Amino acid sequence: MSTRITQNQLESYLWGAATLLRGYIDAGDYKQYIFPLLFFKRLCDVYDEEYQKALAESGGDIAFAEFAENHRFQIPAKAHWKAVRSAGSNVGAAIQSATRTIEKANPEKLYGIFGDAQWTNKDRLSDDTLKDLVEHFSALTLSIANLPEDELGNGYEYLIKKFADDSGHTAAEFYTNRTVVHLMTEMLQPQPGESVYDPTCGSGGMLLSCVAHLQRQKKEWRTLRLFGQERNLMTSAIARMNLFLHGIEDFEVVRGDTLADPKLVEGDRLRQFDLVLANPPYSIKQWDPAKWSADPWGRNLYGTPPQGRADYAFWQHIIASLKPKSGRCAILFPHGVLFRNEEHDMRVKLVEHDVVECVLGLGPNLFYNSPMEACIVICRTSKPRRSRSQILFINAVNDVTRERAQSFLTDEHIAKIADAYHDPDRPVDGFSRLVALDEIRQQDCNLSIPLYIRPANGHGGVAGGDDKSLASAIAEWQNSSAALHKSMDGLFKTLKEDGLGA
């Protein structure tokens, strides 16, 4: 008999599992144990559900019910949840053996998906603690009838968010603010049948956002082809589990360092995609610029970034991964990429290549557990005719809401920004403006948003007038400052000559 699980019940159940680990391991490590157990339990419960359905259809034919074609995944009897639950000792070893057996039974889809948690380390988690955890998960039957895939997927996302809240700054490795992801998807507008790629995919939230976009529009989402690469083993496993738990099977998420060793390739070239969404780790220092300067994949389109900042390496990798005609990307960056001096020459080439379509400035605290302001850069390999030799600037720094120490974009913020992007020919004072490349060249290809848009004043105009750039204002201030210093030096010299100085 089906026992429908509500969303509140699911969330309480999932977070209850995490609280059993409190005091034994660091909060940042919860995900290494909770996610694999949740996925393990779901696989076994769905297998049992499929078994009972096949048994009923065949009039009780056990051999037919066990037939591989009746199951999405194979669960050997010795690796079933029930076998682990019956283990009286060495529970961690039983969990590890069962999950590895399931991986081997499903090598094309599940190999490596359970990660590398230290299940057999009893100093970390004792048999009693693991028994409590197994019994907790045994309290509910996670069949599809009890818990449809979209609802379990929402619960999984809830747990990812909770772990991000609990684990501090390291959360940024696998979690991107979902309202920002929603905005990026609304701007790129994925279409049925397109390929979507995230080169630093974390827990897979950006890939899933494209699916959710098509579902909201009642369009065919099953034809989307999803691809991702993630350096961290556990995080890449979480992404794969996340996609499976949302009912998605047509995807490829690979583990590896995207800059040092891109895995999604075809022969001697990078695979190319219709859409790329990304939130690369910002300004990482552990990478190899020397290797990049002679990149065998031809990704150094605009040059070699400095050792301490790999942002433009990710940016160039993404540009090289776009299809020549349909390719478009949305990248979440810190604002520094728009104006830092050490990346000046690469930025000039990027602007002259005319692939940058939009530069969007967002407010503070939208990077997870970081106060810095974020920006989104939209690029297209083939810009619409009306946008060529121009870049749309949007200043949405004030379009952010903060509640209970969390910053996010409301639906109204997302709609306002997306509307400005999709209708660039209608400028909004103090908010959006289409700027010709000639004007950007006059600013030495600096893409800092205040050079082109400044906040509207209280009278409806733009503060400071339209004909006066921030750069010229700074230059005037510097000239005035120099003149003041010169005047003061002259005054002090006169006072000294008159015997009044120090």
Secondary structure, 3 states (H helix, E strand, C coil): CCCCCCHHHHHHHHHHHHHCCECCECHHHHHHHHHHHHHHHHHHHHHHHHHHHHHHHCCCCHHHHCCHHHCCCCCCHHHCHHHHHCCCCCHHHHHHHHHHHHHHHCHHHHCCCCCCCCCCCCCCCCHHHHHHHHHHHHCCCCCCCCCCHHHHHHHHHHHHHHHHHHCHHHHHHCCCCHHHHHHHHHHHCCCCCCEEEECCCCCCHHHHHHHHHHHHCCCCCCCCEEEEEECCHHHHHHHHHHHHHCCCCCEEEEECCCCCCCCCEECCEECCECEEEECCCCCCCCCCHHHHHCCCCCCCCCCCCCCCCCHHHHHHHHHHCECCCCCEEEEEEEHHHHCCHHHHHHHHHHHHCCCEEEEEEEEECCCCCCCCEEEEEEEECCCCHHHCCEEEEEEECCCCEEECCEEECCHHHHHHHHHHHHCCCCCECCCEEEEEHHHHHHCCCCCCHHHCCCCECCCCCECCCCCCCHHHHHHHHHHHHHHHHHHHHHHHHHHHHCCCCC
